[in-house]
Amino acid sequence: MKKNVLITVVAVGIIVLLGFLGLRAFVGSIAKQRTCEWANIDNIEIHAKIDIPKIVESDCKYDKATNIKMSSFTLDKSIEVADYVNKNNLNRVDDFASLDFRRYLNIDKASVKTTSLYHKNTSIENENSYVLLDASTKTLWVTIEYQD
C-alpha cells in the first residue's frame, strides 16, 4: 500500500513540475517575441510594465534593425481613464515641449491635447519603454527599445 502512495505522489509531483516548466517556457516565449503578430499585447505588458485593457483597434510596427517595437491602441469607451492612470502609475505630462513625438507610432502631434496627456517611462537592464496616453481620445502609444 505504501508503495502505491509513493508512486502516486511521485507521479503527481512530476506532472506538476512538467506543468510548471511548460508554463514558464510559454511565458518566456512571449517575453522573447518581437513581432506584432503573436502575443503582441502580452509582450508589451511584460516589457513596458503596463496593462493593456480592452481595445477597439491597434497598430504595431517592429523594426528588426533597431530592435524597436512601436504600437498604438484605441482603448474601449468603457475604460475609466482615472482608474487606468492610477493603476498603471502614469504621470500627467507637464512639459509638452519635452516629449519626443517621433518615439510614438501614428501620433499626430497637432491633434494631441496638451492637458490630457499621461506618460510613463521605464528602464530595466538597458531596455527602455515609453508609454503615452491621451485621456481625451483614449489612445495609448507604447514603444519598447529591446535590449537584446
C-alpha positions in Angstrom: 0.0 0.0 0.0 2.8 2.5 0.9 4.4 1.7 -2.5 1.3 2.8 -4.3 1.0 6.0 -2.4 4.7 6.8 -3.0 4.3 6.1 -6.8 1.2 8.3 -6.8 2.9 11.2 -5.0 6.0 11.0 -7.3 3.7 10.9 -10.4 1.7 13.9 -9.3 5.0 15.7 -8.4 6.4 15.0 -11.9 3.1 16.2 -13.6 3.1 19.4 -11.5 6.8 20.0 -12.3 6.3 19.5 -16.0 3.2 21.8 -16.0 5.3 24.5 -14.2 8.2 24.1 -16.7 5.8 24.2 -19.6 4.1 27.4 -18.3 7.5 29.0 -17.7 8.6 28.2 -21.2 5.4 29.6 -22.6 5.8 32.9 -20.7 9.4 33.0 -21.8 8.5 32.6 -25.4 6.0 35.5 -25.1 8.7 37.7 -23.5 11.1 36.9 -26.3 8.6 37.7 -29.0 9.3 40.7 -31.1 6.8 40.5 -34.0 3.4 42.2 -34.0 1.5 39.1 -34.9 1.6 36.6 -32.0 1.2 37.7 -28.3 1.8 41.3 -29.1 -0.2 42.7 -26.2 1.2 40.2 -23.7 4.7 41.0 -24.8 4.1 44.7 -24.4 2.6 44.2 -21.0 5.7 42.2 -19.8 8.3 44.7 -21.2 6.5 48.0 -20.6 5.1 47.0 -17.2 1.7 48.3 -18.1 -1.8 46.7 -18.5 -3.4 47.0 -22.0 -7.1 46.9 -21.3 -9.9 46.1 -23.7 -9.2 47.8 -27.1 -11.1 48.8 -30.1 -8.2 48.8 -32.6 -4.5 48.7 -32.7 -1.5 49.1 -34.9 2.0 47.8 -34.5 5.4 48.1 -36.2 8.6 46.2 -35.3 11.9 47.4 -36.8 14.4 44.5 -36.6 17.4 46.7 -37.5 16.8 48.9 -34.4 15.1 46.3 -32.3 12.3 48.7 -31.5 8.5 47.9 -31.4 6.0 50.8 -31.6 2.3 50.2 -31.0 -0.8 52.3 -30.7 -4.1 51.3 -29.2 -7.5 52.8 -29.2 -9.0 51.9 -25.8 -12.6 50.8 -25.4 -15.0 53.6 -24.4 -15.9 51.7 -21.1 -12.3 52.2 -19.8 -12.3 54.6 -16.8 -9.2 56.8 -17.6 -8.6 58.0 -14.0 -8.6 54.4 -12.7 -6.3 53.3 -15.6 -3.9 56.2 -14.9 -3.7 55.3 -11.2 -3.4 51.6 -11.7 -0.6 51.9 -14.2 1.3 54.7 -12.4 1.0 57.2 -15.3 2.0 60.8 -14.7 0.5 63.9 -16.2 2.7 65.5 -18.9 3.7 68.9 -17.5 6.3 69.8 -20.2 4.6 69.2 -23.5 7.7 70.5 -25.4 9.9 67.8 -23.9 8.0 65.0 -25.5 9.7 63.3 -28.4 6.8 62.6 -30.7 9.0 60.6 -33.1 9.0 57.9 -30.5 5.3 57.1 -30.9 3.6 55.2 -33.8 0.9 57.0 -35.8 0.9 60.0 -33.5 -0.3 63.4 -34.8 1.4 66.0 -32.6 -1.1 68.6 -33.7 -4.1 66.6 -32.6 -2.8 65.6 -29.2 -4.4 67.6 -26.4 -1.8 69.0 -24.1 -4.0 69.0 -21.0 -4.9 65.3 -21.1 -1.6 63.5 -21.7 -0.1 61.0 -19.3 3.2 59.1 -19.6 5.4 56.5 -18.1 9.0 55.7 -19.0 10.6 52.6 -17.7 14.3 51.5 -18.0 15.3 48.0 -16.9 18.7 46.5 -17.8 19.3 48.8 -20.8 15.8 48.1 -22.1 13.5 51.2 -22.4 9.8 51.6 -22.7 7.8 54.7 -23.3 4.1 54.9 -22.7 1.9 57.9 -23.6 -1.9 58.1 -23.1 -4.2 60.8 -24.5 -7.0 60.6 -22.0 -9.4 62.7 -24.2 -9.2 60.3 -27.1 -8.4 57.2 -25.1 -5.4 56.5 -27.3 -2.4 54.7 -25.9 1.0 54.6 -27.5 3.8 52.2 -26.4 7.3 52.0 -27.6 9.8 49.4 -26.5 13.5 49.6 -27.2 14.6 46.0 -26.6 17.9 45.3 -25.0 18.9 42.1 -26.9 
